[in-house]
Each structure stands twice: as structure tokens, then as C-alpha cells.
Amino acid sequence: MIVCHCAVVGDQQIAAAAAAGATTLSRVCASTGAGRDCGACVFSVRRILCESVGSEADHGLVTTSAEVDRAAS
């Protein structure tokens, strides 16, 4: 599903950026281009990022709760 219409960034691209180590909202936006123009997608990007980081932690990957807190701020 397309999350950022300005940069045509989908939810899978956001999840992939999180899996590649972009654990903050600013890092995801920098690596995908989402949220750079109008910013209307930032809350959706943040939600997907938090879900992605949370699901990685559930699968035994090392992610601290502090990283999730920073991503959600």
C-alpha cells in the first residue's frame, strides 16, 4: 500500500528500511524519501516503523524499547 503519495513510498519499503537498521522516523524518511514534501504521511510512517521494529523484537532480533520510543517521537 502506498503510504507517501508525494514520493510514492509503500509500507513494504518502510518495513524494509526498518529491517535494514533505520530505527528512527528521521532515518526511515531519509532512506525512503517519505515525509519530505507535505508531511501528511509521517504518522502512518511512524506507525509502520513501530510495528516493524516491534515485530523484529518478537523474532529475537535485538531492538531496545528506547529505539522504539525515539522512533515514535
C-alpha positions as CSV (number, residue, x, y, z in Angstrom):
1,M,0.0,0.0,0.0
2,I,1.3,3.5,-0.8
3,V,1.9,5.5,2.3
4,C,3.6,8.6,1.0
5,H,2.0,9.8,-2.2
6,C,4.5,12.6,-2.8
7,A,7.5,10.2,-3.0
8,V,5.5,7.1,-3.9
9,V,6.7,5.1,-0.9
10,G,4.9,2.0,0.2
11,D,4.5,0.2,3.5
12,Q,6.9,-2.6,2.4
13,Q,9.6,0.0,1.7
14,I,9.2,1.4,5.2
15,A,9.3,-2.0,6.7
16,A,12.4,-2.9,4.7
17,A,14.2,0.3,5.8
18,A,13.4,-0.6,9.4
19,A,14.7,-4.1,8.9
20,A,17.9,-2.6,7.4
21,G,18.5,-0.6,10.6
22,A,16.6,2.6,10.2
23,T,15.1,2.6,13.7
24,T,14.0,6.2,13.9
25,L,11.4,8.2,12.0
26,S,14.1,10.5,10.6
27,R,16.2,7.7,9.3
28,V,13.3,6.0,7.6
29,C,12.3,9.2,6.0
30,A,15.9,9.9,4.9
31,S,16.3,6.4,3.4
32,T,12.9,6.2,1.7
33,G,12.1,9.8,0.8
34,A,8.8,9.6,2.7
35,G,7.6,12.6,4.7
36,R,9.9,15.1,2.9
37,D,7.3,17.1,1.0
38,C,3.9,17.7,2.5
39,G,4.4,15.5,5.7
40,A,0.9,14.2,5.7
41,C,2.2,10.6,5.8
42,V,4.5,11.0,8.8
43,F,2.0,9.5,11.3
44,S,1.5,6.4,9.1
45,V,5.2,6.0,8.5
46,R,5.8,6.2,12.3
47,R,3.0,3.5,12.9
48,I,4.6,1.2,10.3
49,L,8.0,1.7,11.7
50,C,6.9,1.0,15.3
51,E,5.1,-2.2,14.1
52,S,8.1,-3.3,12.1
53,V,10.5,-2.7,15.0
54,G,8.1,-4.4,17.4
55,S,7.8,-7.5,15.1
56,E,11.6,-7.8,14.7
57,A,11.9,-7.8,18.5
58,D,9.4,-10.5,18.7
59,H,11.5,-12.6,16.4
60,G,14.6,-12.4,18.6
61,L,16.4,-9.5,16.8
62,V,18.0,-7.0,19.2
63,T,16.0,-3.8,19.4
64,T,15.7,-1.9,22.6
65,S,12.5,-0.2,23.7
66,A,14.4,3.1,23.8
67,E,14.8,2.8,20.0
68,V,11.1,2.3,19.6
69,D,10.4,5.3,21.8
70,R,12.8,7.5,19.7
71,A,11.1,6.3,16.5
72,A,7.7,7.2,17.9
73,S,8.6,10.7,18.9
